[in-house]
Amino acid sequence: MKRSTLYSIAAALGVAALFFFMTTARAKVKCRVCTEFRGRTNCASAVGATEQAAREGAQTTACGPIASGMDEQIGCGRTQPTQVQCESR
């Protein structure tokens, strides 16, 4: 294999590792949220720098499959979760 190919692969792996580190380094809290909306329930997990950020991310993710359209997404996001579990990382 040529040196230039090896350098390109090494650079791509380095960028991927840096991206992974930068996105997870500030994630200090992990939350799992279950949401019920219009008779449908879904659970999702998310990480964030704060508990609030992790909860919001998990609820938004949980609402994705059970709400269709922007109005329902907003409505689902405003409902009280049926279950919340958060832990420090």
N, CA, C and O atoms as a GROMACS GRO file, in nm:
protein
  356
    1MET      N    1   0.084  -0.117   0.000
    1MET     CA    2   0.000   0.000   0.000
    1MET      C    3   0.089   0.124   0.000
    1MET      O    4   0.194   0.126   0.064
    2LYS      N    5   0.047   0.226  -0.072
    2LYS     CA    6   0.128   0.347  -0.080
    2LYS      C    7   0.125   0.423   0.052
    2LYS      O    8   0.031   0.412   0.130
    3ARG      N    9   0.231   0.501   0.074
    3ARG     CA   10   0.238   0.583   0.195
    3ARG      C   11   0.127   0.686   0.201
    3ARG      O   12   0.070   0.712   0.307
    4SER      N   13   0.095   0.745   0.088
    4SER     CA   14  -0.009   0.847   0.086
    4SER      C   15  -0.144   0.788   0.128
    4SER      O   16  -0.224   0.855   0.194
    5THR      N   17  -0.169   0.664   0.089
    5THR     CA   18  -0.294   0.598   0.128
    5THR      C   19  -0.295   0.574   0.279
    5THR      O   20  -0.397   0.596   0.344
    6LEU      N   21  -0.184   0.530   0.333
    6LEU     CA   22  -0.174   0.508   0.478
    6LEU      C   23  -0.192   0.638   0.555
    6LEU      O   24  -0.259   0.641   0.658
    7TYR      N   25  -0.131   0.745   0.505
    7TYR     CA   26  -0.146   0.876   0.571
    7TYR      C   27  -0.292   0.922   0.566
    7TYR      O   28  -0.343   0.979   0.663
    8SER      N   29  -0.358   0.899   0.454
    8SER     CA   30  -0.498   0.938   0.442
    8SER      C   31  -0.587   0.860   0.538
    8SER      O   32  -0.676   0.916   0.601
    9ILE      N   33  -0.562   0.731   0.549
    9ILE     CA   34  -0.639   0.648   0.642
    9ILE      C   35  -0.613   0.692   0.786
    9ILE      O   36  -0.706   0.703   0.866
   10ALA      N   37  -0.488   0.717   0.820
   10ALA     CA   38  -0.454   0.762   0.956
   10ALA      C   39  -0.520   0.896   0.987
   10ALA      O   40  -0.569   0.916   1.098
   11ALA      N   41  -0.520   0.987   0.891
   11ALA     CA   42  -0.583   1.118   0.912
   11ALA      C   43  -0.734   1.103   0.932
   11ALA      O   44  -0.791   1.169   1.018
   12ALA      N   45  -0.797   1.018   0.852
   12ALA     CA   46  -0.942   0.996   0.865
   12ALA      C   47  -0.975   0.936   1.001
   12ALA      O   48  -1.071   0.977   1.065
   13LEU      N   49  -0.897   0.839   1.046
   13LEU     CA   50  -0.919   0.780   1.178
   13LEU      C   51  -0.896   0.881   1.290
   13LEU      O   52  -0.968   0.882   1.390
   14GLY      N   53  -0.797   0.967   1.272
   14GLY     CA   54  -0.771   1.071   1.371
   14GLY      C   55  -0.886   1.169   1.382
   14GLY      O   56  -0.924   1.208   1.493
   15VAL      N   57  -0.941   1.210   1.269
   15VAL     CA   58  -1.055   1.303   1.268
   15VAL      C   59  -1.177   1.236   1.332
   15VAL      O   60  -1.249   1.299   1.409
   16ALA      N   61  -1.200   1.109   1.301
   16ALA     CA   62  -1.312   1.036   1.360
   16ALA      C   63  -1.297   1.025   1.511
   16ALA      O   64  -1.394   1.042   1.585
   17ALA      N   65  -1.177   0.995   1.558
   17ALA     CA   66  -1.153   0.985   1.702
   17ALA      C   67  -1.172   1.120   1.770
   17ALA      O   68  -1.230   1.127   1.878
   18LEU      N   69  -1.125   1.226   1.709
   18LEU     CA   70  -1.143   1.361   1.764
   18LEU      C   71  -1.291   1.397   1.771
   18LEU      O   72  -1.337   1.452   1.871
   19PHE      N   73  -1.366   1.367   1.665
   19PHE     CA   74  -1.510   1.394   1.663
   19PHE      C   75  -1.579   1.318   1.775
   19PHE      O   76  -1.662   1.376   1.847
   20PHE      N   77  -1.548   1.190   1.792
   20PHE     CA   78  -1.608   1.109   1.899
   20PHE      C   79  -1.575   1.167   2.035
   20PHE      O   80  -1.663   1.177   2.121
   21PHE      N   81  -1.451   1.204   2.057
   21PHE     CA   82  -1.410   1.260   2.186
   21PHE      C   83  -1.480   1.392   2.215
   21PHE      O   84  -1.527   1.414   2.327
   22MET      N   85  -1.488   1.478   2.115
   22MET     CA   86  -1.550   1.610   2.136
   22MET      C   87  -1.700   1.599   2.164
   22MET      O   88  -1.754   1.681   2.238
   23THR      N   89  -1.767   1.501   2.106
   23THR     CA   90  -1.911   1.488   2.127
   23THR      C   91  -1.944   1.419   2.258
   23THR      O   92  -2.053   1.439   2.311
   24THR      N   93  -1.855   1.337   2.310
   24THR     CA   94  -1.886   1.265   2.434
   24THR      C   95  -1.813   1.320   2.556
   24THR      O   96  -1.847   1.284   2.668
   25ALA      N   97  -1.716   1.406   2.538
   25ALA     CA   98  -1.638   1.455   2.651
   25ALA      C   99  -1.722   1.538   2.747
   25ALA      O  100  -1.701   1.531   2.868
   26ARG      N  101  -1.816   1.616   2.696
   26ARG     CA  102  -1.898   1.701   2.781
   26ARG      C  103  -2.023   1.630   2.831
   26ARG      O  104  -2.097   1.686   2.913
   27ALA      N  105  -2.048   1.510   2.785
   27ALA     CA  106  -2.167   1.435   2.824
   27ALA      C  107  -2.144   1.376   2.963
   27ALA      O  108  -2.076   1.275   2.978
   28LYS      N  109  -2.202   1.440   3.063
   28LYS     CA  110  -2.179   1.398   3.201
   28LYS      C  111  -2.299   1.327   3.262
   28LYS      O  112  -2.285   1.263   3.366
   29VAL      N  113  -2.417   1.338   3.199
   29VAL     CA  114  -2.539   1.278   3.253
   29VAL      C  115  -2.607   1.198   3.143
   29VAL      O  116  -2.615   1.242   3.028
   30LYS      N  117  -2.657   1.079   3.179
   30LYS     CA  118  -2.732   0.996   3.086
   30LYS      C  119  -2.872   0.978   3.142
   30LYS      O  120  -2.888   0.940   3.258
   31CYS      N  121  -2.973   1.005   3.060
   31CYS     CA  122  -3.112   0.989   3.102
   31CYS      C  123  -3.186   0.897   3.007
   31CYS      O  124  -3.162   0.896   2.886
   32ARG      N  125  -3.277   0.820   3.065
   32ARG     CA  126  -3.371   0.737   2.989
   32ARG      C  127  -3.510   0.787   3.022
   32ARG      O  128  -3.549   0.794   3.138
   33VAL      N  129  -3.585   0.823   2.918
   33VAL     CA  130  -3.718   0.882   2.935
   33VAL      C  131  -3.819   0.798   2.858
   33VAL      O  132  -3.796   0.761   2.743
   34CYS      N  133  -3.932   0.769   2.922
   34CYS     CA  134  -4.045   0.704   2.856
   34CYS      C  135  -4.158   0.805   2.848
   34CYS      O  136  -4.191   0.871   2.947
   35THR      N  137  -4.218   0.817   2.730
   35THR     CA  138  -4.323   0.915   2.706
   35THR      C  139  -4.444   0.846   2.646
   35THR      O  140  -4.432   0.758   2.561
   36GLU      N  141  -4.562   0.886   2.693
   36GLU     CA  142  -4.687   0.837   2.636
   36GLU      C  143  -4.757   0.956   2.571
   36GLU      O  144  -4.774   1.062   2.631
   37PHE      N  145  -4.797   0.935   2.446
   37PHE     CA  146  -4.864   1.041   2.372
   37PHE      C  147  -4.970   0.980   2.282
   37PHE      O  148  -4.940   0.898   2.195
   38ARG      N  149  -5.093   1.020   2.303
   38ARG     CA  150  -5.208   0.971   2.225
   38ARG      C  151  -5.216   0.820   2.222
   38ARG      O  152  -5.237   0.760   2.117
   39GLY      N  153  -5.197   0.759   2.339
   39GLY     CA  154  -5.211   0.614   2.351
   39GLY      C  155  -5.092   0.533   2.307
   39GLY      O  156  -5.096   0.410   2.313
   40ARG      N  157  -4.986   0.596   2.264
   40ARG     CA  158  -4.865   0.525   2.222
   40ARG      C  159  -4.751   0.560   2.315
   40ARG      O  160  -4.739   0.674   2.360
   41THR      N  161  -4.667   0.463   2.345
   41THR     CA  162  -4.556   0.483   2.438
   41THR      C  163  -4.425   0.447   2.371
   41THR      O  164  -4.417   0.353   2.291
   42ASN      N  165  -4.322   0.523   2.404
   42ASN     CA  166  -4.188   0.495   2.354
   42ASN      C  167  -4.086   0.544   2.456
   42ASN      O  168  -4.110   0.641   2.527
   43CYS      N  169  -3.974   0.475   2.463
   43CYS     CA  170  -3.865   0.512   2.554
   43CYS      C  171  -3.738   0.538   2.473
   43CYS      O  172  -3.717   0.478   2.368
   44ALA      N  173  -3.654   0.628   2.524
   44ALA     CA  174  -3.528   0.659   2.456
   44ALA      C  175  -3.427   0.710   2.559
   44ALA      O  176  -3.465   0.757   2.666
   45SER      N  177  -3.301   0.700   2.524
   45SER     CA  178  -3.192   0.747   2.610
   45SER      C  179  -3.114   0.857   2.539
   45SER      O  180  -3.109   0.862   2.416
   46ALA      N  181  -3.054   0.944   2.618
   46ALA     CA  182  -2.969   1.050   2.563
   46ALA      C  183  -2.869   1.092   2.669
   46ALA      O  184  -2.891   1.070   2.788
   47VAL      N  185  -2.760   1.151   2.626
   47VAL     CA  186  -2.659   1.204   2.717
   47VAL      C  187  -2.649   1.354   2.697
   47VAL      O  188  -2.680   1.406   2.590
   48GLY      N  189  -2.605   1.423   2.802
   48GLY     CA  190  -2.591   1.567   2.793
   48GLY      C  191  -2.498   1.620   2.899
   48GLY      O  192  -2.460   1.548   2.991
   49ALA      N  193  -2.462   1.745   2.886
   49ALA     CA  194  -2.374   1.809   2.983
   49ALA      C  195  -2.446   1.830   3.115
   49ALA      O  196  -2.383   1.830   3.221
   50THR      N  197  -2.577   1.850   3.110
   50THR     CA  198  -2.659   1.868   3.230
   50THR      C  199  -2.775   1.769   3.227
   50THR      O  200  -2.806   1.712   3.122
   51GLU      N  201  -2.839   1.749   3.342
   51GLU     CA  202  -2.954   1.660   3.346
   51GLU      C  203  -3.067   1.714   3.258
   51GLU      O  204  -3.134   1.637   3.189
   52GLN      N  205  -3.087   1.844   3.262
   52GLN     CA  206  -3.192   1.906   3.180
   52GLN      C  207  -3.170   1.877   3.031
   52GLN      O  208  -3.263   1.841   2.960
   53ALA      N  209  -3.047   1.893   2.985
   53ALA     CA  210  -3.017   1.870   2.844
   53ALA      C  211  -3.037   1.723   2.807
   53ALA      O  212  -3.090   1.692   2.700
   54ALA      N  213  -2.995   1.633   2.895
   54ALA     CA  214  -3.011   1.490   2.869
   54ALA      C  215  -3.158   1.451   2.867
   54ALA      O  216  -3.200   1.372   2.782
   55ARG      N  217  -3.237   1.505   2.959
   55ARG     CA  218  -3.381   1.476   2.964
   55ARG      C  219  -3.451   1.526   2.838
   55ARG      O  220  -3.532   1.455   2.779
   56GLU      N  221  -3.420   1.648   2.797
   56GLU     CA  222  -3.483   1.705   2.677
   56GLU      C  223  -3.446   1.624   2.553
   56GLU      O  224  -3.531   1.596   2.468
   57GLY      N  225  -3.321   1.586   2.543
   57GLY     CA  226  -3.278   1.506   2.427
   57GLY      C  227  -3.346   1.371   2.424
   57GLY      O  228  -3.387   1.324   2.318
   58ALA      N  229  -3.357   1.307   2.540
   58ALA     CA  230  -3.422   1.176   2.546
   58ALA      C  231  -3.570   1.187   2.513
   58ALA      O  232  -3.625   1.101   2.444
   59GLN      N  233  -3.636   1.292   2.563
   59GLN     CA  234  -3.778   1.307   2.534
   59GLN      C  235  -3.802   1.336   2.387
   59GLN      O  236  -3.894   1.282   2.327
   60THR      N  237  -3.720   1.419   2.329
   60THR     CA  238  -3.733   1.449   2.186
   60THR      C  239  -3.715   1.321   2.104
   60THR      O  240  -3.789   1.298   2.008
   61THR      N  241  -3.618   1.240   2.142
   61THR     CA  242  -3.593   1.114   2.071
   61THR      C  243  -3.708   1.017   2.091
   61THR      O  244  -3.748   0.947   1.998
   62ALA      N  245  -3.762   1.011   2.212
   62ALA     CA  246  -3.875   0.922   2.240
   62ALA      C  247  -3.999   0.964   2.163
   62ALA      O  248  -4.078   0.878   2.122
   63CYS      N  249  -4.019   1.092   2.143
   63CYS     CA  250  -4.137   1.142   2.071
   63CYS      C  251  -4.130   1.116   1.921
   63CYS      O  252  -4.234   1.111   1.855
   64GLY      N  253  -4.013   1.100   1.868
   64GLY     CA  254  -3.997   1.083   1.723
   64GLY      C  255  -4.088   0.978   1.660
   64GLY      O  256  -4.162   1.011   1.568
   65PRO      N  257  -4.085   0.854   1.708
   65PRO     CA  258  -4.167   0.750   1.643
   65PRO      C  259  -4.316   0.757   1.677
   65PRO      O  260  -4.397   0.698   1.605
   66ILE      N  261  -4.356   0.825   1.784
   66ILE     CA  262  -4.496   0.822   1.824
   66ILE      C  263  -4.573   0.948   1.788
   66ILE      O  264  -4.694   0.954   1.807
   67ALA      N  265  -4.506   1.049   1.737
   67ALA     CA  266  -4.573   1.173   1.696
   67ALA      C  267  -4.540   1.200   1.550
   67ALA      O  268  -4.425   1.188   1.508
   68SER      N  269  -4.643   1.236   1.474
   68SER     CA  270  -4.618   1.266   1.332
   68SER      C  271  -4.654   1.412   1.306
   68SER      O  272  -4.760   1.460   1.348
   69GLY      N  273  -4.568   1.480   1.239
   69GLY     CA  274  -4.589   1.621   1.210
   69GLY      C  275  -4.537   1.710   1.321
   69GLY      O  276  -4.518   1.667   1.434
   70MET      N  277  -4.513   1.835   1.287
   70MET     CA  278  -4.454   1.929   1.381
   70MET      C  279  -4.545   1.958   1.499
   70MET      O  280  -4.498   1.969   1.612
   71ASP      N  281  -4.676   1.971   1.476
   71ASP     CA  282  -4.769   1.999   1.586
   71ASP      C  283  -4.767   1.888   1.690
   71ASP      O  284  -4.764   1.915   1.810
   72GLU      N  285  -4.768   1.763   1.645
   72GLU     CA  286  -4.764   1.651   1.739
   72GLU      C  287  -4.629   1.641   1.808
   72GLU      O  288  -4.623   1.608   1.926
   73GLN      N  289  -4.521   1.670   1.736
   73GLN     CA  290  -4.388   1.669   1.799
   73GLN      C  291  -4.383   1.768   1.914
   73GLN      O  292  -4.332   1.737   2.022
   74ILE      N  293  -4.435   1.888   1.891
   74ILE     CA  294  -4.436   1.990   1.996
   74ILE      C  295  -4.524   1.946   2.112
   74ILE      O  296  -4.485   1.960   2.228
   75GLY      N  297  -4.642   1.893   2.080
   75GLY     CA  298  -4.732   1.846   2.185
   75GLY      C  299  -4.672   1.733   2.267
   75GLY      O  300  -4.685   1.731   2.389
   76CYS      N  301  -4.609   1.640   2.200
   76CYS     CA  302  -4.544   1.529   2.270
   76CYS      C  303  -4.431   1.579   2.358
   76CYS      O  304  -4.413   1.531   2.470
   77GLY      N  305  -4.354   1.672   2.308
   77GLY     CA  306  -4.243   1.727   2.385
   77GLY      C  307  -4.287   1.801   2.510
   77GLY      O  308  -4.209   1.814   2.604
   78ARG      N  309  -4.411   1.848   2.510
   78ARG     CA  310  -4.463   1.921   2.627
   78ARG      C  311  -4.533   1.831   2.727
   78ARG      O  312  -4.569   1.876   2.836
   79THR      N  313  -4.554   1.705   2.694
   79THR     CA  314  -4.620   1.615   2.788
   79THR      C  315  -4.522   1.571   2.897
   79THR      O  316  -4.401   1.568   2.876
   80GLN      N  317  -4.577   1.539   3.011
   80GLN     CA  318  -4.496   1.492   3.123
   80GLN      C  319  -4.452   1.348   3.094
   80GLN      O  320  -4.537   1.265   3.062
   81PRO      N  321  -4.324   1.316   3.104
   81PRO     CA  322  -4.279   1.178   3.081
   81PRO      C  323  -4.339   1.084   3.185
   81PRO      O  324  -4.362   1.122   3.300
   82THR      N  325  -4.363   0.961   3.144
   82THR     CA  326  -4.416   0.862   3.237
   82THR      C  327  -4.306   0.802   3.323
   82THR      O  328  -4.333   0.752   3.432
   83GLN      N  329  -4.183   0.806   3.274
   83GLN     CA  330  -4.071   0.751   3.349
   83GLN      C  331  -3.943   0.826   3.313
   83GLN      O  332  -3.917   0.852   3.195
   84VAL      N  333  -3.863   0.860   3.414
   84VAL     CA  334  -3.735   0.926   3.393
   84VAL      C  335  -3.630   0.862   3.484
   84VAL      O  336  -3.652   0.850   3.604
   85GLN      N  337  -3.519   0.822   3.426
   85GLN     CA  338  -3.407   0.768   3.503
   85GLN      C  339  -3.281   0.837   3.455
   85GLN      O  340  -3.245   0.826   3.338
   86CYS      N  341  -3.214   0.908   3.544
   86CYS     CA  342  -3.090   0.977   3.509
   86CYS      C  343  -2.977   0.930   3.599
   86CYS      O  344  -2.997   0.896   3.716
   87GLU      N  345  -2.857   0.928   3.542
   87GLU     CA  346  -2.739   0.887   3.618
   87GLU      C  347  -2.617   0.964   3.567
   87GLU      O  348  -2.608   0.997   3.449
   88SER      N  349  -2.526   0.991   3.656
   88SER     CA  350  -2.400   1.057   3.617
   88SER      C  351  -2.310   0.959   3.549
   88SER      O  352  -2.311   0.840   3.580
   89ARG      N  353  -2.232   1.009   3.454
   89ARG     CA  354  -2.139   0.922   3.381
   89ARG      C  355  -2.001   0.934   3.439
   89ARG      O  356  -1.908   0.868   3.392
   0.00000   0.00000   0.00000
